[in-house]
């Protein structure tokens, strides 16, 4: 079954308002990071979306976040829906982890302890094959299931900034919360 067919089969779930809003916020989060990456040198940022907006964790000024979010919304409304898909998304990491783990498990299934060493080269080949295909599969899963490029009537309500301390005396982490409505 292809990713598109699977996405088609789960459309009733993907259209549930809570899930659709979360997917749209996830797409806007990615678009914002794409735009920030072009504006802020050496940007290191992570995000997390929910049905009411998203957070961005990383070093960027609030004005940079505000400008990027508004540009992302404008560009996506003009049809740049591919901004909703990002190569560093957790969807890609989960897809890769699942595929690599499955390949390793498949390669080891039914082996005695003695024959595990004999199967190791096969397992390595299977894992490398999965590592080659996982990124494009993860991007397709994003495009069809975990993000939405069509933002509908999604609107930015507000953007707030706060700092949090990481455990064990780490440097403060800047967190921006982008609140949305509609969608």
C-alpha positions as CSV (number, residue, x, y, z in Angstrom):
1,X,0.0,0.0,0.0
2,X,1.4,3.4,-0.9
3,X,1.5,6.4,1.4
4,X,-1.1,8.2,-0.7
5,X,-3.5,5.3,-0.5
6,X,-3.0,5.0,3.3
7,X,-3.6,8.7,3.6
8,X,-6.7,8.4,1.5
9,X,-7.9,5.6,3.8
10,X,-7.5,7.6,6.9
11,X,-9.0,10.9,5.5
12,X,-12.0,10.7,7.9
13,X,-9.5,10.9,10.8
14,X,-7.3,13.5,9.2
15,X,-10.4,15.7,8.7
16,X,-11.4,15.7,12.4
17,X,-11.2,19.4,13.3
18,X,-8.7,18.9,16.2
19,X,-6.4,16.9,14.0
20,X,-6.8,19.2,10.9
21,X,-5.9,22.2,13.1
22,X,-2.9,20.4,14.5
23,X,-1.7,19.4,11.0
24,X,-2.1,23.0,9.8
25,X,-0.2,24.4,12.7
26,X,2.5,21.8,12.1
27,X,2.7,23.0,8.5
28,X,2.9,26.6,9.6
29,X,5.6,25.7,12.1
30,X,7.7,24.1,9.4
31,X,7.2,27.0,7.0
32,X,8.3,29.4,9.8
33,X,11.5,27.4,10.4
34,X,12.2,27.3,6.6
35,X,11.9,31.1,6.5
36,X,13.9,31.7,9.7
37,X,16.6,29.4,8.3
38,X,17.1,31.7,5.4
39,X,17.3,34.8,7.7
40,X,19.2,33.6,10.8
41,X,22.7,32.2,10.3
42,X,23.4,28.9,12.0
43,X,19.8,28.5,13.2
44,X,19.2,25.7,15.6
45,X,15.5,25.4,16.3
46,X,13.0,22.8,17.3
47,X,9.2,23.0,17.4
48,X,6.1,21.2,18.5
49,X,2.6,21.8,17.3
50,X,-0.9,21.3,18.8
51,X,-4.4,22.4,17.8
52,X,-4.0,25.9,19.3
53,X,-0.6,26.8,17.7
54,X,3.0,25.8,18.1
55,X,6.1,26.4,20.1
56,X,9.6,27.2,18.7
57,X,12.6,26.5,20.9
58,X,15.9,28.1,19.9
59,X,17.8,31.3,19.7
60,X,15.9,33.8,17.6
61,X,14.6,37.2,18.5
62,X,10.8,37.7,18.9
63,X,10.8,40.1,16.0
64,X,12.4,37.5,13.8
65,X,9.8,34.9,14.8
66,X,6.9,37.3,14.2
67,X,8.2,38.3,10.8
68,X,8.8,34.7,9.8
69,X,5.4,33.5,11.0
70,X,3.6,36.2,9.1
71,X,5.6,35.6,6.0
72,X,5.0,31.9,6.2
73,X,1.3,32.4,6.5
74,X,1.2,34.8,3.6
75,X,3.4,32.6,1.4
76,X,1.4,29.4,2.2
77,X,-1.9,31.3,1.4
78,X,-0.4,32.2,-2.0
79,X,0.2,28.5,-2.7
80,X,3.6,27.6,-1.4
81,X,2.3,24.5,0.4
82,X,5.6,22.7,0.2
83,X,6.8,24.9,3.0
84,X,4.8,22.7,5.3
85,X,7.3,19.8,4.8
86,X,10.7,20.0,6.5
87,X,13.6,17.4,6.4
88,X,14.3,17.7,10.1
89,X,10.7,16.9,11.2
90,X,10.2,14.3,13.9
91,X,8.0,12.4,11.4
92,X,11.2,11.7,9.5
93,X,13.0,10.6,12.6
94,X,10.2,8.2,13.7
95,X,9.9,6.8,10.2
96,X,13.7,6.2,10.0
97,X,13.8,4.6,13.5
98,X,10.8,2.4,12.7
99,X,12.3,1.2,9.3
100,X,15.8,0.6,10.7
101,X,14.5,-1.2,13.7
102,X,12.2,-3.4,11.6
103,X,15.0,-4.2,9.2
104,X,17.3,-5.2,12.1
105,X,14.6,-7.3,13.7
106,X,13.7,-9.0,10.4
107,X,17.4,-9.8,9.8
108,X,17.7,-11.4,13.2
109,X,14.4,-13.2,13.3
110,X,14.7,-16.9,13.9
111,X,18.5,-16.9,14.3
112,X,20.2,-18.8,17.0
113,X,22.9,-17.1,19.1
114,X,25.6,-18.7,17.1
115,X,24.1,-17.7,13.7
116,X,23.5,-14.1,14.7
117,X,27.1,-13.2,13.9
118,X,26.7,-14.8,10.5
119,X,23.6,-12.7,9.8
120,X,25.2,-9.4,10.9
121,X,26.4,-8.4,7.3
122,X,22.8,-9.0,6.0
123,X,21.4,-6.9,8.8
124,X,23.8,-4.1,8.0
125,X,22.8,-4.2,4.4
126,X,19.1,-4.1,5.3
127,X,19.7,-1.2,7.7
128,X,21.6,0.8,5.1
129,X,18.8,0.2,2.5
130,X,16.3,1.5,5.0
131,X,18.4,4.5,5.8
132,X,18.4,5.3,2.1
133,X,14.7,5.1,1.7
134,X,13.4,6.4,5.0
135,X,14.0,10.2,4.4
136,X,11.8,10.3,1.3
137,X,9.2,8.1,2.9
138,X,9.2,10.4,6.0
139,X,8.7,13.5,3.7
140,X,5.8,11.8,2.0
141,X,4.2,10.9,5.3
142,X,4.5,14.5,6.3
143,X,3.1,15.8,3.0
144,X,0.0,13.5,3.2
145,X,-0.6,12.9,6.9
146,X,1.2,14.8,9.6
147,X,1.2,18.4,8.1
148,X,-1.2,20.4,6.0
149,X,-0.1,23.0,3.5
150,X,-3.5,24.5,2.9
151,X,-4.0,26.6,6.1
152,X,-7.7,27.3,5.4
153,X,-8.8,30.1,7.7
154,X,-6.0,29.7,10.2
155,X,-5.0,33.1,11.8
156,X,-2.2,34.1,14.1
157,X,-3.6,35.3,17.4
158,X,-0.4,36.1,19.2
159,X,3.2,35.3,19.9
160,X,4.8,35.2,23.4
161,X,8.3,34.6,24.5
162,X,9.6,33.0,27.7
163,X,12.8,31.4,28.9
164,X,13.2,28.0,30.6
165,X,16.2,26.6,32.4
166,X,17.4,23.2,31.2
167,X,18.2,20.6,33.9
168,X,21.7,20.3,35.3
169,X,22.5,24.0,35.0
170,X,22.2,24.4,31.3
171,X,21.9,27.7,29.5
172,X,18.4,29.2,29.4
173,X,16.3,28.1,26.4
174,X,14.2,30.6,24.6
175,X,10.7,29.4,23.8
176,X,8.2,31.3,21.6
177,X,4.6,30.2,21.6
178,X,2.6,31.0,18.5
179,X,-1.1,31.0,19.2
180,X,-3.5,30.4,16.3
181,X,-7.3,30.3,15.7
182,X,-9.4,28.9,13.0
183,X,-8.1,26.2,10.8
